[in-house]
Amino acid sequence: MASIKDIVCDSPHPASTARFWAQVLDGYEIAPYDEEELARLRSMGINDPEDDPTVLLVHTAGRLPRIFFQLVPESKRVKNRVHLDLGTTDAVAEVERLCALGATVQAEREDWITMQDPDGNEFCLMRS
């Protein structure tokens, strides 16, 4: 039986998108860059983690799923086929916080608010 290990999102700049989601999601952080990972990047001609084509978010308690942001050359063109639903106890305050981080509100419904991250990927904020 399969289980979800990783969620992978396309991005024009994975480092900044990963920073956004690390601030959005409780308990997630950008995976630390140890010397082995920095050496791997240097072997690809990348000297700054800011230019990493695949940035990983991990849960601080080691839980799955991990979330990868991978570099793609093209921009998003159509609605997501998969999106995240986020829970909150105070939707008004959370919308304000997410917008301050760079998200935008797309539509408001009775039970959820459709938003977009800075790359245009949709997600929903559920109203409890």
C-alpha positions as CSV (number, residue, x, y, z in Angstrom):
1,M,0.0,0.0,0.0
2,A,1.4,3.4,-1.0
3,S,1.7,6.5,1.2
4,I,2.6,10.1,0.4
5,K,6.3,10.8,0.9
6,D,6.7,14.0,-1.0
7,I,4.5,16.7,-2.5
8,V,6.3,18.4,-5.4
9,C,5.4,21.9,-6.7
10,D,6.8,23.6,-9.8
11,S,8.2,27.0,-9.3
12,P,10.1,29.7,-11.3
13,H,12.3,30.3,-8.1
14,P,12.2,27.4,-5.7
15,A,14.1,29.1,-2.8
16,S,11.7,32.1,-2.5
17,T,8.6,29.8,-2.9
18,A,10.0,27.4,-0.2
19,R,10.5,30.4,2.2
20,F,6.9,31.5,1.6
21,W,5.5,28.0,2.4
22,A,7.9,27.5,5.4
23,Q,6.3,30.6,6.9
24,V,2.8,29.5,6.0
25,L,2.8,25.9,7.3
26,D,3.1,25.1,11.0
27,G,6.1,23.0,11.8
28,Y,7.8,23.2,8.4
29,E,11.3,24.6,7.6
30,I,13.7,24.6,4.7
31,A,15.9,21.5,5.0
32,P,19.4,22.5,6.2
33,Y,22.2,22.7,3.7
34,D,25.0,20.5,5.0
35,E,28.4,20.3,3.4
36,E,27.4,17.2,1.3
37,E,24.4,19.1,-0.1
38,L,26.5,22.2,-0.8
39,A,29.1,20.0,-2.6
40,R,26.3,18.5,-4.7
41,L,25.2,21.9,-5.7
42,R,28.7,23.1,-6.5
43,S,29.2,20.0,-8.7
44,M,26.2,21.3,-10.7
45,G,27.8,24.8,-11.0
46,I,25.6,26.3,-8.3
47,N,27.4,28.2,-5.6
48,D,24.5,29.8,-3.7
49,P,21.5,27.8,-2.2
50,E,19.3,30.7,-3.4
51,D,19.8,29.2,-6.9
52,D,19.1,25.6,-5.9
53,P,16.7,24.1,-8.5
54,T,15.1,21.8,-5.9
55,V,14.4,23.2,-2.4
56,L,13.0,20.9,0.2
57,L,10.7,21.7,3.1
58,V,10.7,19.2,6.0
59,H,8.6,18.9,9.1
60,T,10.5,19.8,12.2
61,A,9.3,16.6,13.9
62,G,10.3,14.5,10.9
63,R,6.8,13.7,9.8
64,L,5.8,13.2,6.1
65,P,5.0,14.5,3.6
66,R,8.1,16.5,2.7
67,I,7.4,19.3,0.2
68,F,9.8,19.9,-2.7
69,F,9.8,23.0,-4.9
70,Q,11.4,22.3,-8.3
71,L,12.6,24.8,-10.9
72,V,10.6,24.9,-14.1
73,P,11.2,27.3,-17.0
74,E,7.5,27.9,-17.9
75,S,5.0,29.9,-15.9
76,K,1.7,28.5,-14.6
77,R,-0.9,28.6,-17.3
78,V,-4.1,26.9,-15.9
79,K,-5.8,26.0,-12.7
80,N,-4.0,23.6,-10.4
81,R,-5.1,20.0,-10.8
82,V,-4.2,19.4,-7.1
83,H,-4.2,21.9,-4.2
84,L,-3.7,22.1,-0.5
85,D,-6.5,22.8,2.0
86,L,-5.2,24.6,5.0
87,G,-7.0,24.7,8.4
88,T,-7.2,27.6,10.8
89,T,-9.2,28.7,13.8
90,D,-9.3,32.4,12.8
91,A,-9.7,32.8,9.0
92,V,-9.7,36.6,9.1
93,A,-6.4,36.8,10.9
94,E,-4.9,34.0,8.8
95,V,-5.9,35.7,5.5
96,E,-4.2,38.9,6.7
97,R,-1.0,37.0,7.7
98,L,-0.9,35.0,4.4
99,C,-1.4,38.2,2.3
100,A,1.4,39.9,4.2
101,L,3.6,37.0,3.2
102,G,2.7,37.4,-0.5
103,A,-0.5,35.3,-1.0
104,T,-3.5,36.8,-2.7
105,V,-7.2,36.1,-2.2
106,Q,-9.0,34.8,-5.3
107,A,-12.5,34.1,-4.0
108,E,-14.4,33.8,-0.8
109,R,-16.9,31.1,-0.2
110,E,-19.0,30.2,2.9
111,D,-16.7,27.4,4.0
112,W,-13.4,28.4,2.5
113,I,-11.3,31.1,0.9
114,T,-9.4,30.4,-2.4
115,M,-6.0,31.9,-2.4
116,Q,-2.8,31.9,-4.5
117,D,0.8,31.7,-3.4
118,P,3.3,34.1,-5.0
119,D,3.8,31.6,-7.9
120,G,0.0,31.6,-8.6
121,N,-0.6,28.1,-7.2
122,E,-4.1,27.9,-5.7
123,F,-4.7,26.7,-2.2
124,C,-7.8,27.0,0.1
125,L,-8.0,28.3,3.6
126,M,-10.9,26.4,5.3
127,R,-13.1,28.3,7.7
128,S,-12.9,25.6,10.5
